[in-house]
């Protein structure tokens, strides 16, 4: 099992390029999140931190419509700001 700290250090936030998304919901089908991690458009949740960050949704997307941003752990962000 991954510790909470490890999860926070590798969390990502997904974005869907709506013009490219074909609405196939393949991303939702492969998502291992224990709770529904779905947007209002039946895609992977967007603008919501994903702590698992397995990237299965990115890999399965047939149109490459899913992008992501790595999120920093709060302590790491504070440390970098101080340097």
Helices and strands as residue ranges (DSSP letters): H 4-9, E 12-16, H 26-30, E 49-50, H 56-60, E 66-70, H 74-82
